[in-house]
Amino acid sequence: MLSFIILSVFIALCNSAYQLPHGHELHVLVDNGFNALDKDKDGVISAIEFGSISFDKEDLNHDGNLTLAEYAAFWNTTPEAVMPLFNVWDTDKDGYVESNHLSIVGHLLDPNGDGIITKHEYEHYMTGFLECVYAHGQHGHGPNCDH
């Protein structure tokens, strides 16, 4: 479920200090994340493509709750690397993210609610989101920015 956010791309390519790439590197990473989700390569992420994202792949014990340890294990990285992102989604800070999270974040990627996520919508949200989470106040964003 959280995988649609781009972690596969960012975890693999962020440096060892978990710093967010800048400029061109950031745009390439966001583009790669979009392209990975646009399965039919039509330039948009449809409701069907968005709906095919599976929480079950990350919820390794299939109990309906994604823990930080499961999230890190799924992405083959350390909990420290994914903790900033995990903490955004664990809004009640109880140590896990519930399976209904995808329905909660869909509107963030599709602000006009037309059921289609354009590349522009995806880039706009993801660039700001990642700068907010990983840049720690740089680029006009900070730890309390609106996700």
SULMO-V125197 format. One record per pair of residues at least 12 apart in sequence whose C-alpha atoms are under 7 Angstrom apart, sorted by the first residue. I is the first residue (numbers start at 1). J is the second residue. D is the distance in whole Angstrom. If there is no record, write none. Layout:
# SULMO-V125197
i:j:d
I:J:D
I:J:D
This chain:
# SULMO-V125197
i:j:d
1:53:6
1:54:5
1:55:4
1:102:6
4:53:7
6:33:5
8:75:7
9:29:6
9:33:6
10:29:7
18:81:6
19:134:6
19:135:7
20:131:7
20:134:6
20:135:6
30:123:6
30:126:7
34:119:7
34:122:7
37:49:7
43:118:7
43:119:7
44:116:6
44:117:6
44:118:5
44:119:6
45:116:6
45:117:5
45:118:6
46:115:7
46:116:5
46:117:6
47:115:6
47:116:6
55:99:6
58:70:7
58:71:6
58:74:6
64:98:6
64:99:6
65:96:6
65:97:6
65:98:5
65:99:6
66:96:5
66:97:5
66:98:6
67:95:6
67:96:4
67:97:7
68:83:7
68:86:7
68:96:7
84:133:6
85:133:7
109:121:6
109:122:6
109:125:6
129:147:6
132:145:6
